[in-house]
Amino acid sequence: MSDVLALPIFKQEESNLPPDSDNKILPFQYVLCAATSPAVKLHDETLTYLNQGQSYEIRMLDNRKIGELPEITGKMVKSIIRVVFHDRRLQYTEHQQLEGWRWNRPGDRILDLDIPMSVGIIDPRANPTQLNTVEFLWDPSKRTSVFIQVHCISTEFTMRKHGGEKGVPFRIQIDTFKENENEEYTEHLHSASCQVKVFKPKGADRKQKTDREKMEKRAPQEKEKYQPSYETTILTECCPWPEVTYVNNSPSPGFNSTHNSFPVAEGNGSPNHQPEPVVQVADYFEDTEGSILTCINLLPTATPQDAQQWLLRNRFSPFCRLFTNFSGADLLKLTREDVIQICGPADGIRLFNALKGRVVRPRLTIYVCQESQQAREQQVKHENGDAAANTFFVYHAIYLEELTAAELTEKIAQLFNISPRQINQIFKQGPTGIHVLVSDEMIQNFQDEVCFVLDTMKDDTNDGYHIILK
């Protein structure tokens, strides 16, 4: 263990940062020209309010010492700007959340560059399949300012919309790369991010004013517990965003008749789905919705860079810097006592369980198949007069933890790659063909591993659909 534990053991409250972080000079600095909120406590991350669609400047500053990184002197670097979710829960379902936003806002982008106002950027690009990402080249030796516009608002991703919900925070993250020997911008140089919330036009100004007025009413000793409001927001260093690849097989779900089905692959009744981003450093299994590939085990052959991505994807980003030089083999050598001593009791136990690939059994498993595909197979069998022939149907597993109708709706939507808002109600076919509304209590009384055939029925009052479990 001596070769693995050759690192200082920090106090738990200091474990998020290496000891020399305060003195470390970063190669670049990114400054968002928007004021930070005054209602943020001293040791919390800054929070910045933005207006939807408004152009905000980000200054790209060369912060290198003389002689540092000479290989990029006189050359271009590439930066990728992303708007991503701050909450871990939403990060895991990011692709589904963004796809739902796409269907509700056809033709719109989450993040745009204001090219006429930007200075010093070259070859700006916005991938039409990645609505929350833009990229460009720039010369660190020259003045560079990029203006961005965020078109989604924080309350668009809240679970329930009855008015007055607290909007979810986003992160603006910038990753910068240099050229490799093949003239590809793949060698990571620096990453930084900041926390933001996006409001409808002028909403950010009202929120900033409200926070300022609240702070003015506080007692002087209370004010000392909060950060001052700064005119600009400095993005802080973070782990690089993991490289992802989305497989876009089905641009949108299609419904053409009163009784219809979700898009399925021909021949086996399997839905045309889009997998979650996959980090190629471990073994994978088909997750709860049948379409998300989730990392179980870190492989001993994983490089330190791969191990960093594994930590990030498994919600251990506060310890990325602490384990910067650890390979997969190094992490797997750690004992339970080692990780608890390094990370503290709560995160240490969680990290140890993740390293050992321990999976918690779901509370309820159900299997679903589409009626349309089944009916087609039966019709062919009937027409051929082969009633005794075996018919092969593909079912998909849905794993439930909360045992609620809302959770079932979300899982079915994820399975068929549609927005949960398109599902109005879920019914279970009862005696004599009646349709019984599926409630939380009904789901709690489902038998484990029960099988259902799914049928869909268009709602005549709106563009939504009803799901019928048979």
Disulfide bonds with the S-S distance in Angstrom:
none
